[in-house]
Amino acid sequence: MPQHTQPRPICGHCDGFPTVTITTGTRTPDGQRQTITAHCPACHGTGHTRTVSKAVAA
């Protein structure tokens, strides 16, 4: 029988889009755009927030 897990809440800082690729404006020697990858600092690239346990919240 499968185990069902509760859905985790989506990160409010990135709205579930935790990783983005940003162009730097320069081009590589073969003509492609140079990019960097940025991760959401709040969820560390997972797209979800952690649930607060009842013991910590109390």
Short mmCIF file of the C-alpha atoms (twelve columns), coordinates in Angstrom:
data_MODEL
# 
_entry.id   MODEL 
# 
loop_
_atom_site.group_PDB 
_atom_site.id 
_atom_site.type_symbol 
_atom_site.label_atom_id 
_atom_site.label_alt_id 
_atom_site.label_comp_id 
_atom_site.label_asym_id 
_atom_site.label_seq_id 
_atom_site.Cartn_x 
_atom_site.Cartn_y 
_atom_site.Cartn_z 
_atom_site.pdbx_PDB_model_num 
ATOM 1  C CA . MET A 1  0.000  0.000  0.000   1 
ATOM 2  C CA . PRO A 2  1.509  3.388  -0.941  1 
ATOM 3  C CA . GLN A 3  2.456  5.926  1.687   1 
ATOM 4  C CA . HIS A 4  0.838  9.317  1.105   1 
ATOM 5  C CA . THR A 5  2.665  12.471 2.095   1 
ATOM 6  C CA . GLN A 6  1.117  15.857 2.693   1 
ATOM 7  C CA . PRO A 7  1.969  18.499 0.058   1 
ATOM 8  C CA . ARG A 8  4.555  20.984 1.284   1 
ATOM 9  C CA . PRO A 9  3.787  24.705 1.024   1 
ATOM 10 C CA . ILE A 10 5.342  26.592 -1.877  1 
ATOM 11 C CA . CYS A 11 8.037  29.122 -1.024  1 
ATOM 12 C CA . GLY A 12 6.591  32.638 -0.809  1 
ATOM 13 C CA . HIS A 13 9.847  34.267 -1.906  1 
ATOM 14 C CA . CYS A 14 10.226 32.509 -5.259  1 
ATOM 15 C CA . ASP A 15 6.642  31.222 -5.807  1 
ATOM 16 C CA . GLY A 16 7.919  27.743 -6.621  1 
ATOM 17 C CA . PHE A 17 10.558 28.841 -9.171  1 
ATOM 18 C CA . PRO A 18 13.657 28.284 -7.018  1 
ATOM 19 C CA . THR A 19 16.368 28.298 -9.678  1 
ATOM 20 C CA . VAL A 20 16.779 30.815 -12.478 1 
ATOM 21 C CA . THR A 21 19.362 31.336 -15.194 1 
ATOM 22 C CA . ILE A 22 20.468 34.919 -15.768 1 
ATOM 23 C CA . THR A 23 22.389 36.190 -18.783 1 
ATOM 24 C CA . THR A 24 25.445 38.302 -17.974 1 
ATOM 25 C CA . GLY A 25 25.289 40.286 -21.220 1 
ATOM 26 C CA . THR A 26 28.544 38.872 -22.578 1 
ATOM 27 C CA . ARG A 27 29.076 36.155 -25.145 1 
ATOM 28 C CA . THR A 28 31.373 33.147 -25.167 1 
ATOM 29 C CA . PRO A 29 33.969 32.786 -27.961 1 
ATOM 30 C CA . ASP A 30 31.586 30.531 -29.926 1 
ATOM 31 C CA . GLY A 31 28.778 33.150 -29.813 1 
ATOM 32 C CA . GLN A 32 26.549 31.773 -27.069 1 
ATOM 33 C CA . ARG A 33 25.368 33.969 -24.213 1 
ATOM 34 C CA . GLN A 34 27.199 33.515 -20.936 1 
ATOM 35 C CA . THR A 35 24.823 32.700 -18.060 1 
ATOM 36 C CA . ILE A 36 24.897 32.224 -14.308 1 
ATOM 37 C CA . THR A 37 22.518 30.196 -12.135 1 
ATOM 38 C CA . ALA A 38 20.886 31.737 -9.055  1 
ATOM 39 C CA . HIS A 39 19.036 29.851 -6.321  1 
ATOM 40 C CA . CYS A 40 16.390 31.240 -3.974  1 
ATOM 41 C CA . PRO A 41 18.098 32.118 -0.676  1 
ATOM 42 C CA . ALA A 42 14.955 31.417 1.368   1 
ATOM 43 C CA . CYS A 43 14.322 27.812 0.262   1 
ATOM 44 C CA . HIS A 44 17.856 27.009 -0.976  1 
ATOM 45 C CA . GLY A 45 16.632 25.939 -4.402  1 
ATOM 46 C CA . THR A 46 13.940 23.478 -3.320  1 
ATOM 47 C CA . GLY A 47 10.863 25.592 -4.099  1 
ATOM 48 C CA . HIS A 48 9.161  24.615 -0.842  1 
ATOM 49 C CA . THR A 49 9.191  25.965 2.685   1 
ATOM 50 C CA . ARG A 50 9.721  23.849 5.712   1 
ATOM 51 C CA . THR A 51 6.782  23.213 7.945   1 
ATOM 52 C CA . VAL A 52 7.148  24.448 11.495  1 
ATOM 53 C CA . SER A 53 6.702  21.717 14.052  1 
ATOM 54 C CA . LYS A 54 4.224  22.297 16.863  1 
ATOM 55 C CA . ALA A 55 6.970  22.062 19.487  1 
ATOM 56 C CA . VAL A 56 8.960  24.892 17.874  1 
ATOM 57 C CA . ALA A 57 5.899  27.079 17.302  1 
ATOM 58 C CA . ALA A 58 4.736  26.813 20.925  1 
# 
